[in-house]
Amino acid sequence: MQRVIDYFYTHASPWAYLGHTAFLAMADKQGYAVRFRPVSLTTVFAETGGLPLAKRHPVRQAYRLVELQRWREFRNLPLTLQPAYFPVNPDLADRIALAIAVDGGPVAAYTQAVFEALWVAEQNIAEEDTHKSILGKLGLDATAVISHAGEKQIVERYMENQSEAIAEGVFGSPSYVLNGEIFWGQDRLELLEAALSSGRGPYGQP
């Protein structure tokens, strides 16, 4: 039986970006496959009581910037704290990632490239031209992939990810789900690795 970690995330999340490479390396080291599950935080927040950044108390917004500085230094990754195109609607990027994953394509590399486009190069990931450039560099047919991302099958699967994330108790990005146990945030990667190494059963289960 294949060992799988469900990876719930959105491309508009700096935290998903900060943990992306470390998480994938960990999963590979431990012999786990990753199931990419892009989700809309707008939907997840509405169902789980979360607030979009602009609606959070200024104290929380200020602390978020401090934490981003700490973690970009700790992960040794470039990250623009307040990029030109943020907040941004990530639905197109999320659906393209899903379409690539469905077709067995390089979804991990695509997601990394989108993260860098938003959080490093300050590009607008809501625009198709941004994705055409990224997809072309990955050797993919950009027109075909973007068209596929808009098809009913992908749109419905994207919505299913929302419903399944909420049903599993996911409430933020990134969330790594192992055997039904949620590890929320890239700052939980050490705890996830410990669970993978020990082979223990999931916590929080009856």
C-alpha positions as CSV (number, residue, x, y, z in Angstrom):
1,M,0.0,0.0,0.0
2,Q,1.4,3.4,-1.0
3,R,2.2,5.8,1.8
4,V,0.8,9.2,1.1
5,I,0.7,12.7,2.6
6,D,-2.1,15.0,1.5
7,Y,-0.7,18.5,0.9
8,F,-3.4,21.1,1.2
9,Y,-2.2,24.5,0.2
10,T,-2.7,27.6,-1.9
11,H,-0.2,29.5,-4.1
12,A,-1.0,32.7,-2.3
13,S,0.4,31.4,1.0
14,P,3.9,32.6,1.9
15,W,4.0,29.9,4.5
16,A,3.4,27.2,1.9
17,Y,6.3,28.6,-0.1
18,L,8.6,28.7,2.9
19,G,7.9,25.0,3.6
20,H,7.6,23.6,0.1
21,T,11.1,22.4,-0.6
22,A,11.7,21.2,2.9
23,F,8.5,19.3,3.0
24,L,9.0,17.6,-0.4
25,A,12.6,16.6,0.6
26,M,11.3,15.1,3.8
27,A,8.6,13.2,2.2
28,D,11.0,11.7,-0.4
29,K,13.5,10.8,2.3
30,Q,10.9,9.0,4.3
31,G,9.5,7.2,1.2
32,Y,6.1,9.0,1.1
33,A,4.3,10.1,-2.0
34,V,2.7,13.6,-1.9
35,R,-0.8,14.2,-3.1
36,F,-1.1,17.8,-4.1
37,R,-4.4,19.3,-3.0
38,P,-4.7,23.0,-3.9
39,V,-7.6,24.7,-2.0
40,S,-9.3,28.1,-1.9
41,L,-8.7,29.7,1.5
42,T,-11.7,31.9,0.9
43,T,-13.9,28.9,1.1
44,V,-12.0,27.2,3.9
45,F,-11.9,30.4,6.0
46,A,-15.6,30.9,5.5
47,E,-16.3,27.5,6.9
48,T,-13.8,27.3,9.7
49,G,-13.8,30.9,11.1
50,G,-10.6,32.1,9.6
51,L,-10.1,35.7,8.5
52,P,-8.4,37.0,5.4
53,L,-5.3,39.1,6.1
54,A,-6.9,42.5,5.6
55,K,-9.5,41.7,8.2
56,R,-7.1,40.6,11.0
57,H,-6.3,42.9,13.9
58,P,-3.3,45.2,13.1
59,V,-1.3,43.5,15.9
60,R,-1.7,40.1,14.2
61,Q,-0.7,41.6,10.8
62,A,2.4,43.2,12.3
63,Y,3.4,39.9,14.0
64,R,2.9,38.0,10.7
65,L,5.6,40.3,9.1
66,V,8.0,39.5,11.9
67,E,7.5,35.8,11.6
68,L,8.0,36.0,7.8
69,Q,11.3,37.6,8.4
70,R,12.3,35.0,10.9
71,W,11.4,32.1,8.7
72,R,12.9,33.4,5.5
73,E,16.2,33.7,7.4
74,F,15.8,30.3,9.0
75,R,14.9,28.6,5.7
76,N,17.5,30.7,3.8
77,L,15.0,31.6,1.1
78,P,14.3,34.9,-0.7
79,L,10.9,36.4,0.1
80,T,9.4,39.8,-0.4
81,L,7.4,40.7,2.6
82,Q,4.8,42.8,0.8
83,P,4.9,41.9,-2.9
84,A,3.4,44.2,-5.5
85,Y,0.6,41.8,-6.4
86,F,-0.7,40.7,-3.0
87,P,-3.4,40.0,-2.0
88,V,-4.1,38.1,-5.2
89,N,-6.6,35.6,-6.4
90,P,-4.7,32.3,-6.6
91,D,-7.5,30.2,-8.2
92,L,-5.9,30.1,-11.6
93,A,-2.6,28.9,-10.2
94,D,-4.3,26.4,-8.0
95,R,-6.3,24.9,-10.8
96,I,-3.3,24.7,-13.1
97,A,-1.4,22.8,-10.4
98,L,-4.3,20.5,-10.1
99,A,-4.5,20.0,-13.9
100,I,-0.8,19.2,-14.0
101,A,-1.1,16.8,-11.1
102,V,-4.0,15.0,-12.7
103,D,-1.9,14.5,-15.9
104,G,1.1,13.3,-13.9
105,G,3.2,16.3,-14.8
106,P,5.8,18.3,-12.8
107,V,3.4,19.8,-10.3
108,A,6.1,20.3,-7.6
109,A,8.3,22.3,-9.9
110,Y,5.3,24.3,-11.2
111,T,4.2,25.2,-7.7
112,Q,7.8,26.2,-6.7
113,A,7.9,28.5,-9.8
114,V,4.6,30.1,-9.0
115,F,5.7,30.7,-5.4
116,E,8.9,32.4,-6.6
117,A,6.9,34.4,-9.2
118,L,4.7,35.9,-6.4
119,W,7.0,36.0,-3.4
120,V,10.3,36.8,-5.1
121,A,9.8,38.3,-8.5
122,E,6.6,40.1,-7.6
123,Q,4.7,39.0,-10.6
124,N,0.9,38.8,-10.9
125,I,-0.1,35.1,-10.6
126,A,-3.7,36.0,-11.4
127,E,-2.7,36.7,-15.0
128,E,-2.4,34.0,-17.7
129,D,0.8,35.5,-19.2
130,T,2.6,34.8,-15.9
131,H,1.7,31.1,-16.1
132,K,2.4,30.8,-19.8
133,S,6.0,31.9,-19.1
134,I,6.3,29.4,-16.2
135,L,4.7,26.5,-18.1
136,G,6.9,27.2,-21.1
137,K,10.0,27.0,-19.0
138,L,8.9,23.7,-17.7
139,G,8.5,22.4,-21.2
140,L,4.7,22.2,-21.1
141,D,2.2,23.3,-23.6
142,A,1.0,26.4,-21.8
143,T,-2.2,26.9,-23.9
144,A,-3.3,23.3,-23.4
145,V,-2.6,23.2,-19.7
146,I,-4.4,26.5,-19.0
147,S,-7.3,25.3,-21.1
148,H,-7.4,22.0,-19.1
149,A,-7.3,24.0,-15.9
150,G,-10.6,25.6,-16.9
151,E,-12.4,22.4,-17.8
152,K,-15.3,21.2,-15.7
153,Q,-13.4,18.1,-14.4
154,I,-10.7,20.3,-12.9
155,V,-13.0,22.9,-11.5
156,E,-15.1,20.3,-9.9
157,R,-12.1,18.6,-8.4
158,Y,-10.8,21.9,-7.1
159,M,-14.2,22.4,-5.3
160,E,-14.0,18.8,-4.0
161,N,-10.6,19.7,-2.5
162,Q,-12.3,22.5,-0.6
163,S,-15.1,20.2,0.7
164,E,-12.7,17.4,1.7
165,A,-10.3,19.8,3.4
166,I,-13.0,21.2,5.5
167,A,-14.4,17.7,6.3
168,E,-10.9,16.6,7.4
169,G,-10.5,19.6,9.7
170,V,-8.1,21.7,7.5
171,F,-8.3,25.4,8.3
172,G,-5.2,27.0,6.8
173,S,-2.3,26.7,4.3
174,P,-0.2,24.7,4.3
175,S,-1.7,21.7,6.0
176,Y,0.0,18.3,5.7
177,V,-2.4,15.4,6.5
178,L,-0.9,12.1,7.5
179,N,-3.4,9.2,8.1
180,G,-6.0,11.8,9.0
181,E,-3.8,13.8,11.4
182,I,-3.3,17.4,10.4
183,F,0.0,19.2,10.7
184,W,-0.8,22.9,10.1
185,G,1.9,25.2,9.0
186,Q,5.4,24.8,7.8
187,D,6.6,25.3,11.3
188,R,5.2,21.8,12.1
189,L,7.5,20.0,9.7
190,E,9.7,18.7,12.5
191,L,6.7,17.2,14.2
192,L,5.6,15.7,10.9
193,E,9.0,14.2,10.3
194,A,9.0,12.7,13.8
195,A,5.7,11.1,13.1
196,L,6.9,9.7,9.8
197,S,10.1,8.3,11.4
198,S,8.3,6.7,14.3
199,G,5.5,5.2,12.3
200,R,3.1,5.9,15.1
201,G,-0.6,6.0,14.6
202,P,-2.4,9.3,14.2
203,Y,-3.2,11.5,17.2
204,G,-6.7,12.8,17.7
205,Q,-8.4,9.6,16.5
206,P,-11.0,7.7,18.5
